[in-house]
Amino acid sequence: MSTFNPFRSKRLAYRAIEDTPEDEDFIHSIQSDPLSYATSNSTLLKPQTRSDTLNGYKKNLVKDTLLAVIILLPTQNAHDQPGTAGPPQEMWTSIGIIALKKSEPGHGHHRKSSISIDIAKPYQNQGYGSEAIQWAVDWGFRKAGLHRIAVEAFSYNQGATRLYERLGFTFEGRQREAIWYDGDWHDLLTFGMLDREWKGQQQTWKSTEGSSK
């Protein structure tokens, strides 16, 4: 994370989700991709209407999260403007969404959260997801004072499980046959990272930033 601009990482920028047609169109495009939906959402896989996206996913994303941001891929010109709050609107491309869940009422003293992330299909497998996760984890521990951050994956999403382990998350548990997908039962896997483990990951992340899928 940039110490000068906390809403930047090496290649990406991050901004709040707005009530604009552009953001709503982008969020709906993410939710309408059946493969992305199936690998990140345990609700019934079916075609998503715009109302499903705006009144369900987007509403809950803003209401139930400690942090929810659009992941941006700035142009070279945007990166040439250090010190700005973010790239001008014409200089970014929305490529994903990342969020940290808010604690339930009465549970804030546990200082824990969980990550959710979606990257648009054209930008997958280019290291943007790992970079955004590193940024969100850094924000959670450094800015929000969290003690623990978790992330879940379905056992059929082997790319995600490899990514989380590569980033230093510890495999913590398996809910056997908790997910019904594509005619079969699959496990729900949980990974976690503590603040002291995050501190130990800093040098590793710096040396591999942007190189992971």
N, C-alpha and C positions, 0 to 999 in steps of 0.2 A: 504494500500500500504506500502511496506517495505521502510523505509527511507534510508536503506543501498543500496538496489538494487531497483530502481524505476520500473523495468520490472518484478517484482514478486508480487504476492499476497499470501494469506495464503497457498493455495494449487497449484496455477497455475503459469506459466511463460508466457511471451509474447515476440515475436520476429517479425522482419520485414518479409514481404512476399518476397520470392526470386524467380528468374527466373530459377527454377530447376524442373526437371521432378517430383520429389517427391511433391513439393508444387502444381504443376499444376495438378497432379493426385488427391491430396487431395481436392483442390478447385472444381475440376470437380465432385468428388464424392458427395460433398455437393450440388452442383447445379443439380445433377442428381437424387436426392431424391425428388420424387414428393410432398410428404407431407411437407418437409422443404421448398421447393420452393413455394408451395401454401400459406404457412403461413407467408412468409417474402418477397414475390415478387409480384408486381401487374401486371407484364407483362403476356402475354398469356401463360398459362400452356401447355407445349408441351415437348416432349423428347429433351433434350439438347445435342447437339454435342460438341465435344471437342473444335471446332472452336467457337461455341457460348460462351463457358466458357472463353476461352483465349482472344478472340478478343472483347468480349462484357463485361461480368461481371468483369473479372480480370483487364482488361485495365482500365475500369472506376473506379474500386475500388482503384487502385493506383493513377490515375490521379485526381480524384475528391474528395480526402479525405485529411483531416488534419492528420489523423492517421489511419493506416490499419495494423493489426497485426494478426498473427496466434496465437491462444490460445493453450498452451502446458500443458500437464499433465506430470510433471517430475516424475521419479522414486524416491524412497527413497534416493538412492545414490546421486541423483542430489540435493536434498534438504540438503544433508549433506555437501555441498560445499558453505558455505556463502561467499559472496564477489566476486563470479565469475560473469561475465557479463551474463551468462546464462548456462543452463546445456549442457554438450557435446551432440552432435547430437544423439548418440546412446542411450541417456538416456531420450529422450522425446517421447511423443505421441501427434500428432496434433489432437485436438478435436474440434476446431471451429475457427471462424473468427469474429473479432469485428472491427468496424470502426467508426470514427467520420468524418462527412462530412465537406468538406472545404467550406468556404463562397464563394459566387459568386463574380466575379470581381466588385469592387466598394462597396462591402457590409461588408468588414472586420471590419469596425469600430463598427458594431453592436455586435461583439463578441459573436456570437451564432453558434450552431452546432446541428446536430442530430445524433443519434446512430443507427447503424444497427448491428445485431448480428445473427450468425448462429452457432448452436452447432450440431455436428454429432449425428445421432440417438442413437448410443450405449451409449452416454454420457449425454443424456437429463435426466431431472428430478432427478439430483443428486446435484443440487446447483451450478454447474459450470457456468451456464449462469448468475445467479445473482452475483456471485463473479466477473466475468469478467466485467459486467456492472458497478459494484461499482468501480473496478479498472479504467475503461475507464473514468467514470465521474470524479473520483479523478484526473486523469491525465489531463483531459480537464480544470478543474477549477484551479488546483494547478500548473500545468506546462505550459499550453497553455493560461492561463489568460482569459478563457471564462466567460461570464456572464450568459449565458442561454444554456441549453442542452435539446433538445426535443427527443421524440421517438414516433413512430406511431405503431398502431396495427389495424388489421382487426377485426371487431366485432365478427366474428366467432372464433377467436383465444382467447378464454376466459382465457386460461392459461397465455398468455402474458399480458393481461390487469390486471389480478390479481397480477402478478409479479411486474409490473411497479408501481402499487399503493402501494404494500407492500414495495417497495424500497424507497418510498417517493415522487415519481413523482405525480404531480397534473394533474387531468383530465382537459383539456383546451378546447376541442371542438370536434365536431362530424360533419363530412361531410356525410350527409345522402345518402345512396344508391350510394356510389361512387365506389364500388367494385362489379364486376360481378364474381361470383364463384359458381360452382357446381349447375347451374340452378336457381340461385336466386341472389337478390341484397343484399349487406351488407354495413355497414357503415365503414368509415375510422375514427379511433379515434386518437386524438393527446394528448400526455402527455408532461409535461415540468417540469424542475427544474431550479431554479436560484441559483447563487453562494451562496447567504446568506442562502438559504434553505438547500443546500448541507452541509454547515458548521453545521447546526443544526441536520443533520442526522448522524454525525460522530459517536457518542456514540451508537446510535441504530444499525448502521452497524457493529460496533465492537462486539456487544453482540450477533448478529445473523449471523455472517460471516460463510458462507458455509452451513447454515441450510435451506436456501430457495431452492425452485425448480429451 
